[in-house]
């Protein structure tokens, strides 16, 4: 792991921060949503995050909270449900280092990515993720350490 950042378990004090991260990660790429849909997403995020607070980790750099990570058990592996970094901390190798650590410790990793999130999509492909499913706006991807397709 990169010594420039650390992961700490999220606490109830982080709920508002996590809500803002989750909404940003959705609404930055889910463009042109009608107001009712944005309201529905916002309500979902505000009710879901408090129930998952114990599963979140906060990414810390220089004693500053700069992002979050949420991993969950999924089928025969884990689901990378959330990897968010503040815009000022993107493209500095932090996400790549986190992903490499996750991939080295898990044989199967799954994730959803918005098609418009080209930097993340390119990184996932470079690390060996393959597209398993497509929706109108997102890809469901899988990394399988034992099967390089």
N, CA, C and O of each residue as an XYZ file, in Angstrom:
596
protein
N       0.839     -1.192      0.000
C       0.000      0.000      0.000
C       0.876      1.245      0.000
O       1.971      1.261      0.561
N       0.380      2.248     -0.621
C       1.068      3.536     -0.688
C       1.113      4.167      0.693
O       0.083      4.274      1.359
N       2.286      4.583      1.128
C       2.416      5.154      2.474
C       1.874      6.573      2.563
O       1.769      7.124      3.659
N       1.528      7.175      1.423
C       1.038      8.548      1.430
C      -0.427      8.668      1.862
O      -0.906      9.773      2.114
N      -1.123      7.568      1.947
C      -2.512      7.624      2.393
C      -2.778      6.462      3.335
O      -2.017      5.496      3.390
N      -3.869      6.577      4.071
C      -4.276      5.471      4.926
C      -5.784      5.348      4.878
O      -6.486      6.273      4.470
N      -6.272      4.194      5.299
C      -7.704      3.933      5.366
C      -8.114      3.857      6.831
O      -7.455      3.206      7.641
N      -9.206      4.529      7.155
C      -9.753      4.461      8.511
C     -11.225      4.105      8.409
O     -11.908      4.516      7.471
N     -11.706      3.345      9.371
C     -13.123      3.000      9.404
C     -13.959      4.266      9.533
O     -13.640      5.162     10.315
N     -15.027      4.323      8.756
C     -15.933      5.465      8.830
C     -16.713      5.418     10.139
O     -16.938      4.346     10.701
N     -17.117      6.574     10.610
C     -17.953      6.681     11.816
C     -19.226      7.442     11.459
O     -19.380      7.936     10.342
N     -20.120      7.525     12.416
C     -21.371      8.269     12.194
C     -21.082      9.728     11.844
O     -21.880     10.367     11.159
N     -19.959     10.258     12.303
C     -19.589     11.633     11.974
C     -19.296     11.811     10.483
O     -19.264     12.940      9.992
N     -19.082     10.709      9.760
C     -18.746     10.766      8.339
C     -19.969     10.634      7.419
O     -19.829     10.703      6.198
N     -21.141     10.450      7.982
C     -22.331     10.183      7.158
C     -22.577     11.278      6.128
O     -22.774     10.974      4.952
N     -22.572     12.537      6.536
C     -22.835     13.634      5.584
C     -21.773     13.689      4.494
O     -22.092     13.932      3.331
N     -20.510     13.463      4.861
C     -19.424     13.442      3.885
C     -19.638     12.312      2.878
O     -19.496     12.516      1.673
N     -19.978     11.132      3.369
C     -20.201      9.981      2.493
C     -21.393     10.207      1.570
O     -21.365      9.805      0.407
N     -22.439     10.849      2.087
C     -23.594     11.173      1.252
C     -23.162     12.099      0.115
O     -23.555     11.899     -1.034
N     -22.358     13.104      0.434
C     -21.906     14.026     -0.616
C     -21.030     13.307     -1.639
O     -21.142     13.571     -2.836
N     -20.150     12.393     -1.183
C     -19.312     11.621     -2.107
C     -20.179     10.757     -3.029
O     -19.994     10.757     -4.246
N     -21.117     10.030     -2.444
C     -21.954      9.107     -3.224
C     -22.798      9.866     -4.246
O     -22.905      9.450     -5.399
N     -23.391     10.971     -3.823
C     -24.206     11.750     -4.753
C     -23.345     12.314     -5.884
O     -23.768     12.328     -7.040
N     -22.147     12.776     -5.552
C     -21.250     13.292     -6.588
C     -20.876     12.192     -7.568
O     -20.854     12.421     -8.777
N     -20.583     11.002     -7.061
C     -20.155      9.915     -7.947
C     -21.292      9.467     -8.860
O     -21.036      8.950     -9.948
N     -22.533      9.654     -8.444
C     -23.671      9.294     -9.292
C     -24.026     10.447    -10.227
O     -24.105     10.266    -11.443
N     -24.238     11.623     -9.661
C     -24.782     12.734    -10.433
C     -23.777     13.358    -11.396
O     -24.176     14.043    -12.337
N     -22.473     13.133    -11.179
C     -21.477     13.616    -12.136
C     -21.578     12.878    -13.475
O     -21.193     13.421    -14.510
N     -22.091     11.650    -13.460
C     -22.117     10.836    -14.671
C     -23.519     10.485    -15.141
O     -23.712     10.160    -16.313
N     -24.493     10.545    -14.258
C     -25.883     10.282    -14.642
C     -26.494     11.624    -15.042
O     -27.190     12.264    -14.254
N     -26.225     12.030    -16.261
C     -26.602     13.361    -16.749
C     -28.080     13.423    -17.142
O     -28.715     12.407    -17.424
N     -28.594     14.633    -17.150
C     -29.934     14.917    -17.673
C     -31.051     14.128    -16.998
O     -32.023     13.737    -17.643
N     -30.905     13.900    -15.709
C     -31.961     13.206    -14.983
C     -33.087     14.182    -14.655
O     -32.829     15.340    -14.326
N     -34.330     13.721    -14.744
C     -35.429     14.591    -14.328
C     -35.357     14.846    -12.817
O     -34.843     14.013    -12.072
N     -35.870     15.992    -12.367
C     -35.800     16.333    -10.934
C     -36.347     15.246    -10.006
O     -35.803     15.023     -8.925
N     -37.408     14.578    -10.421
C     -37.971     13.508     -9.570
C     -36.992     12.359     -9.399
O     -36.919     11.761     -8.326
N     -36.236     12.044    -10.450
C     -35.243     10.972    -10.375
C     -34.083     11.377     -9.465
O     -33.600     10.561     -8.680
N     -33.636     12.620     -9.563
C     -32.574     13.121     -8.689
C     -33.038     13.055     -7.233
O     -32.276     12.669     -6.347
N     -34.281     13.431     -6.999
C     -34.835     13.376     -5.637
C     -34.877     11.932     -5.124
O     -34.546     11.665     -3.969
N     -35.284     11.019     -5.988
C     -35.353      9.599     -5.629
C     -33.958      9.062     -5.282
O     -33.789      8.358     -4.287
N     -32.966      9.398     -6.107
C     -31.584      8.967     -5.863
C     -31.074      9.553     -4.548
O     -30.466      8.849     -3.742
N     -31.324     10.837     -4.341
C     -30.878     11.517     -3.119
C     -31.479     10.859     -1.884
O     -30.774     10.610     -0.906
N     -32.771     10.578     -1.925
C     -33.421      9.918     -0.785
C     -32.843      8.532     -0.547
O     -32.623      8.135      0.597
N     -32.598      7.797     -1.625
C     -32.014      6.463     -1.503
C     -30.635      6.534     -0.830
O     -30.348      5.769      0.091
N     -29.798      7.448     -1.295
C     -28.446      7.587     -0.742
C     -28.515      7.983      0.732
O     -27.782      7.438      1.557
N     -29.386      8.920      1.061
C     -29.493      9.399      2.448
C     -29.999      8.326      3.404
O     -29.678      8.365      4.592
N     -30.778      7.376      2.915
C     -31.260      6.301      3.790
C     -30.319      5.101      3.807
O     -30.263      4.380      4.803
N     -29.578      4.873      2.717
C     -28.711      3.701      2.622
C     -27.384      3.869      3.363
O     -26.944      2.954      4.060
N     -26.754      5.017      3.219
C     -25.417      5.202      3.804
C     -25.396      4.988      5.311
O     -24.485      4.322      5.803
N     -26.353      5.518      6.069
C     -26.300      5.246      7.521
C     -26.371      3.751      7.862
O     -25.825      3.323      8.879
N     -27.033      2.964      7.024
C     -27.113      1.524      7.303
C     -25.824      0.794      6.934
O     -25.589     -0.320      7.402
N     -24.984      1.415      6.097
C     -23.739      0.790      5.661
C     -22.506      1.438      6.294
O     -21.380      1.090      5.938
N     -22.693      2.351      7.204
C     -21.588      3.156      7.722
C     -20.427      2.301      8.236
O     -19.267      2.681      8.081
N     -20.727      1.159      8.842
C     -19.670      0.308      9.397
C     -18.850     -0.410      8.329
O     -17.810     -0.993      8.636
N     -19.307     -0.375      7.083
C     -18.591     -1.042      5.999
C     -17.692     -0.069      5.221
O     -16.812     -0.498      4.476
N     -17.910      1.214      5.394
C     -17.128      2.224      4.663
C     -15.770      2.448      5.298
O     -15.603      2.343      6.513
N     -14.796      2.761      4.441
C     -13.494      3.226      4.907
C     -13.255      4.606      4.298
O     -13.633      4.877      3.158
N     -12.628      5.457      5.078
C     -12.317      6.810      4.641
C     -10.849      6.841      4.211
O      -9.980      6.311      4.904
N     -10.583      7.462      3.071
C      -9.212      7.621      2.570
C      -8.667      8.923      3.152
O      -9.245      9.993      2.966
N      -7.538      8.809      3.861
C      -6.936      9.957      4.551
C      -5.561     10.249      3.945
O      -4.740      9.348      3.774
N      -5.327     11.527      3.623
C      -4.013     11.995      3.175
C      -3.692     13.258      3.967
O      -4.493     14.191      4.014
N      -2.517     13.278      4.588
C      -2.108     14.443      5.392
C      -3.200     14.866      6.373
O      -3.510     16.050      6.502
N      -3.773     13.886      7.055
C      -4.834     14.100      8.050
C      -6.097     14.727      7.471
O      -6.912     15.268      8.218
N      -6.272     14.662      6.155
C      -7.474     15.182      5.494
C      -8.264     14.012      4.916
O      -7.686     13.079      4.359
N      -9.577     14.066      5.051
C     -10.445     13.066      4.429
C     -10.611     13.442      2.966
O     -11.125     14.513      2.643
N     -10.169     12.544      2.078
C     -10.159     12.871      0.651
C     -10.967     11.890     -0.203
O     -11.051     12.056     -1.420
N     -11.553     10.884      0.417
C     -12.327      9.927     -0.355
C     -12.824      8.793      0.507
O     -12.672      8.795      1.729
N     -13.432      7.807     -0.171
C     -13.968      6.661      0.567
C     -13.903      5.400     -0.279
O     -13.729      5.439     -1.497
N     -14.050      4.293      0.412
C     -14.005      2.967     -0.186
C     -15.078      2.117      0.473
O     -15.229      2.131      1.695
N     -15.825      1.375     -0.344
C     -16.837      0.461      0.177
C     -16.736     -0.848     -0.589
O     -16.995     -0.903     -1.791
N     -16.356     -1.897      0.125
C     -16.284     -3.250     -0.434
C     -17.360     -4.096      0.230
O     -17.609     -3.971      1.429
N     -17.999     -4.964     -0.563
C     -19.035     -5.847     -0.033
C     -18.840     -7.250     -0.589
O     -18.324     -7.418     -1.694
N     -19.252     -8.254      0.172
C     -19.243     -9.618     -0.343
C     -20.234     -9.689     -1.501
O     -21.313     -9.098     -1.446
N     -19.853    -10.422     -2.554
C     -20.724    -10.551     -3.721
C     -20.456    -11.883     -4.391
O     -19.333    -12.158     -4.814
N     -21.471    -12.699     -4.489
C     -21.372    -14.013     -5.107
C     -20.091    -14.716     -4.671
O     -19.930    -15.036     -3.494
N     -19.168    -14.961     -5.625
C     -17.940    -15.695     -5.338
C     -16.740    -14.766     -5.146
O     -15.594    -15.200     -5.263
N     -17.000    -13.492     -4.853
C     -15.910    -12.536     -4.692
C     -16.359    -11.336     -3.878
O     -17.115    -11.465     -2.915
N     -15.880    -10.165     -4.282
C     -16.305     -8.938     -3.612
C     -16.762     -7.920     -4.657
O     -16.345     -7.954     -5.815
N     -17.619     -7.030     -4.215
C     -18.111     -5.942     -5.051
C     -17.458     -4.656     -4.577
O     -17.569     -4.282     -3.409
N     -16.788     -3.994     -5.481
C     -16.257     -2.664     -5.200
C     -17.427     -1.712     -5.421
O     -17.653     -1.228     -6.530
N     -18.166     -1.454     -4.343
C     -19.387     -0.669     -4.428
C     -19.085      0.817     -4.581
O     -19.828      1.542     -5.243
N     -17.999      1.264     -3.969
C     -17.668      2.688     -4.014
C     -16.166      2.884     -3.873
O     -15.532      2.349     -2.963
N     -15.620      3.652     -4.782
C     -14.253      4.161     -4.662
C     -14.339      5.592     -5.140
O     -14.484      5.851     -6.335
N     -14.249      6.520     -4.208
C     -14.396      7.927     -4.534
C     -13.205      8.703     -4.005
O     -12.761      8.502     -2.875
N     -12.698      9.590     -4.841
C     -11.618     10.505     -4.444
C     -12.025     11.921     -4.822
O     -12.568     12.153     -5.902
N     -11.758     12.874     -3.917
C     -11.961     14.283     -4.249
C     -11.219     14.582     -5.542
O     -10.182     13.980     -5.823
N     -11.747     15.507     -6.326
C     -11.150     15.826     -7.635
C      -9.681     16.205     -7.538
O      -8.911     15.887     -8.445
N      -9.271     16.870     -6.472
C      -7.870     17.290     -6.319
C      -6.914     16.119     -6.085
O      -5.698     16.288     -6.172
N      -7.452     14.938     -5.791
C      -6.609     13.777     -5.483
C      -6.700     12.692     -6.553
O      -6.148     11.604     -6.388
N      -7.384     12.985     -7.630
C      -7.480     12.031     -8.735
C      -6.243     12.141     -9.623
O      -5.555     13.162     -9.645
N      -5.982     11.051    -10.359
C      -4.865     10.994    -11.321
C      -3.505     11.174    -10.645
O      -2.572     11.713    -11.239
N      -3.409     10.717     -9.401
C      -2.145     10.772     -8.661
C      -1.683      9.366     -8.248
O      -0.731      9.224     -7.482
N      -2.359      8.336     -8.758
C      -1.976      6.962     -8.454
C      -2.639      6.378     -7.220
O      -2.431      5.205     -6.911
N      -3.420      7.154     -6.519
C      -4.052      6.679     -5.280
C      -5.078      5.594     -5.592
O      -5.058      4.524     -4.983
N      -5.967      5.867     -6.533
C      -6.980      4.880     -6.904
C      -6.350      3.614     -7.461
O      -6.790      2.508     -7.148
N      -5.326      3.772     -8.281
C      -4.621      2.612     -8.841
C      -3.991      1.777     -7.733
O      -4.085      0.549     -7.755
N      -3.355      2.424     -6.771
C      -2.743      1.689     -5.663
C      -3.789      0.958     -4.833
O      -3.592     -0.197     -4.454
N      -4.901      1.631     -4.551
C      -5.978      0.973     -3.805
C      -6.502     -0.239     -4.565
O      -6.686     -1.311     -3.988
N      -6.742     -0.063     -5.860
C      -7.241     -1.170     -6.678
C      -6.250     -2.320     -6.729
O      -6.646     -3.479     -6.603
N      -4.978     -2.026     -6.912
C      -3.971     -3.099     -6.941
C      -3.947     -3.869     -5.634
O      -3.796     -5.090     -5.633
N      -4.097     -3.161     -4.519
C      -4.144     -3.824     -3.214
C      -5.378     -4.733     -3.123
O      -5.283     -5.869     -2.660
N      -6.519     -4.233     -3.561
C      -7.758     -5.023     -3.537
C      -7.612     -6.254     -4.432
O      -7.986     -7.357     -4.034
N      -7.072     -6.070     -5.636
C      -6.931     -7.183     -6.585
C      -5.930     -8.220     -6.101
O      -6.100     -9.412     -6.360
N      -4.886     -7.782     -5.400
C      -3.896     -8.751     -4.910
C      -4.435     -9.574     -3.750
O      -3.892    -10.636     -3.445
N      -5.489     -9.107     -3.101
C      -6.055     -9.812     -1.948
C      -7.377    -10.510     -2.236
O      -7.968    -11.109     -1.337
N      -7.849    -10.443     -3.475
C      -9.134    -11.057     -3.840
C      -9.025    -11.640     -5.235
O      -8.498    -10.994     -6.141
N      -9.521    -12.867     -5.418
C      -9.403    -13.480     -6.737
C     -10.497    -13.006     -7.692
O     -10.301    -13.039     -8.907
N     -11.640    -12.568     -7.171
C     -12.706    -12.043     -8.039
C     -13.229    -10.743     -7.451
O     -13.588    -10.666     -6.276
N     -13.260     -9.724     -8.303
C     -13.752     -8.405     -7.910
C     -14.726     -7.932     -8.981
O     -14.457     -8.043    -10.178
N     -15.854     -7.407     -8.536
C     -16.884     -6.905     -9.427
C     -17.095     -5.418     -9.154
O     -16.821     -4.935     -8.055
N     -17.587     -4.696    -10.166
C     -17.911     -3.288     -9.975
C     -18.819     -2.796    -11.093
O     -18.890     -3.390    -12.169
N     -19.508     -1.701    -10.813
C     -20.277     -0.961    -11.806
C     -19.522      0.324    -12.095
O     -18.949      0.930    -11.190
N     -19.520      0.741    -13.361
C     -18.891      2.010    -13.740
C     -19.765      2.683    -14.802
O     -20.297      2.026    -15.697
N     -19.899      3.997    -14.683
C     -20.626      4.752    -15.694
C     -19.814      4.793    -16.979
O     -18.602      5.004    -16.948
N     -20.480      4.593    -18.103
C     -19.812      4.596    -19.406
C     -19.090      5.912    -19.652
O     -18.042      5.931    -20.299
N     -19.640      7.016    -19.142
C     -19.038      8.331    -19.335
C     -17.797      8.556    -18.468
O     -17.052      9.509    -18.698
N     -17.566      7.694    -17.481
C     -16.399      7.838    -16.598
C     -15.189      7.181    -17.272
O     -14.685      6.154    -16.818
N     -14.747      7.793    -18.349
C     -13.684      7.226    -19.178
C     -12.383      6.964    -18.416
O     -11.783      5.906    -18.606
N     -11.919      7.890    -17.555
C     -10.664      7.589    -16.844
C     -10.764      6.319    -15.991
O      -9.851      5.494    -16.001
N     -11.865      6.159    -15.256
C     -12.027      4.956    -14.427
C     -12.173      3.722    -15.305
O     -11.570      2.687    -15.023
N     -12.959      3.820    -16.354
C     -13.168      2.688    -17.255
C     -11.842      2.232    -17.864
O     -11.569      1.033    -17.925
N     -11.035      3.162    -18.308
C      -9.730      2.807    -18.883
C      -8.822      2.151    -17.850
O      -8.113      1.194    -18.161
N      -8.842      2.661    -16.628
C      -8.033      2.062    -15.563
C      -8.488      0.634    -15.282
O      -7.658     -0.269    -15.171
N      -9.789      0.423    -15.167
C     -10.293     -0.929    -14.883
C      -9.896     -1.897    -15.987
O      -9.488     -3.025    -15.707
N     -10.012     -1.468    -17.231
C      -9.616     -2.334    -18.351
C      -8.115     -2.642    -18.287
O      -7.699     -3.782    -18.493
N      -7.314     -1.621    -18.002
C      -5.858     -1.802    -17.914
C      -5.489     -2.808    -16.815
O      -4.523     -3.558    -16.951
N      -6.265     -2.817    -15.728
C      -5.989     -3.730    -14.611
C      -6.549     -5.129    -14.840
O      -6.325     -6.024    -14.025
N      -7.273     -5.331    -15.936
C      -7.749     -6.673    -16.264
C      -9.228     -6.910    -16.059
O      -9.675     -8.051    -16.173
N     -10.010     -5.884    -15.760
C     -11.461     -6.047    -15.637
C     -12.056     -6.249    -17.021
O     -11.605     -5.647    -17.996
N     -13.071     -7.098    -17.099
C     -13.790     -7.360    -18.345
C     -15.257     -6.983    -18.158
O     -15.812     -7.156    -17.073
N     -15.880     -6.471    -19.209
C     -17.299     -6.113    -19.155
C     -18.133     -7.385    -19.193
O     -17.992     -8.210    -20.095
N     -19.008     -7.529    -18.195
C     -19.910     -8.686    -18.131
C     -21.318     -8.327    -18.582
O     -21.989     -9.123    -19.239
N     -21.764     -7.122    -18.226
C     -23.112     -6.674    -18.572
C     -23.065     -5.207    -18.950
O     -22.163     -4.469    -18.552
N     -24.066     -4.801    -19.733
C     -24.192     -3.403    -20.139
C     -25.608     -2.931    -19.849
O     -26.573     -3.665    -20.060
N     -25.723     -1.701    -19.364
C     -27.016     -1.040    -19.305
C     -26.901      0.192    -20.201
O     -25.882      0.388    -20.864
N     -27.919      1.000    -20.220
C     -27.882      2.210    -21.048
C     -26.739      3.138    -20.630
O     -26.120      3.785    -21.475
N     -26.463      3.202    -19.328
C     -25.496      4.182    -18.825
C     -24.257      3.578    -18.164
O     -23.267      4.282    -17.964
N     -24.293      2.272    -17.815
C     -23.194      1.704    -17.036
C     -22.763      0.345    -17.561
O     -23.473     -0.328    -18.309
N     -21.546     -0.030    -17.124
C     -21.018     -1.381    -17.349
C     -20.887     -2.076    -16.011
O     -20.536     -1.452    -15.010
N     -21.171     -3.378    -15.994
C     -20.868     -4.225    -14.846
C     -19.628     -5.006    -15.245
O     -19.634     -5.721    -16.247
N     -18.560     -4.871    -14.457
C     -17.271     -5.456    -14.825
C     -16.812     -6.466    -13.784
O     -17.202     -6.411    -12.618
N     -15.974     -7.388    -14.239
C     -15.431     -8.428    -13.361
C     -13.930     -8.565    -13.594
O     -13.443     -8.534    -14.724
N     -13.224     -8.715    -12.488
C     -11.808     -9.080    -12.506
C     -11.732    -10.484    -11.950
O     -12.259    -10.763    -10.873
N     -11.079    -11.368    -12.682
C     -10.903    -12.751    -12.229
C      -9.424    -13.095    -12.335
O      -8.893    -13.284    -13.430
N      -8.772    -13.171    -11.184
C      -7.333    -13.433    -11.138
C      -6.975    -14.746    -11.826
O      -5.897    -14.872    -12.407
N      -7.886    -15.730    -11.761
C      -7.597    -17.061    -12.302
C      -7.998    -17.245    -13.764
O      -7.777    -18.311    -14.338
N      -8.581    -16.219    -14.363
C      -9.067    -16.357    -15.725
C      -8.812    -15.063    -16.478
O      -9.616    -14.133    -16.414
N      -7.719    -15.002    -17.176
C      -7.403    -13.832    -17.997
C      -8.034    -14.045    -19.371
O      -7.470    -14.728    -20.226
N      -9.211    -13.451    -19.569
C      -9.966    -13.647    -20.829
C      -9.293    -12.993    -22.005
O      -9.798    -13.068    -23.125
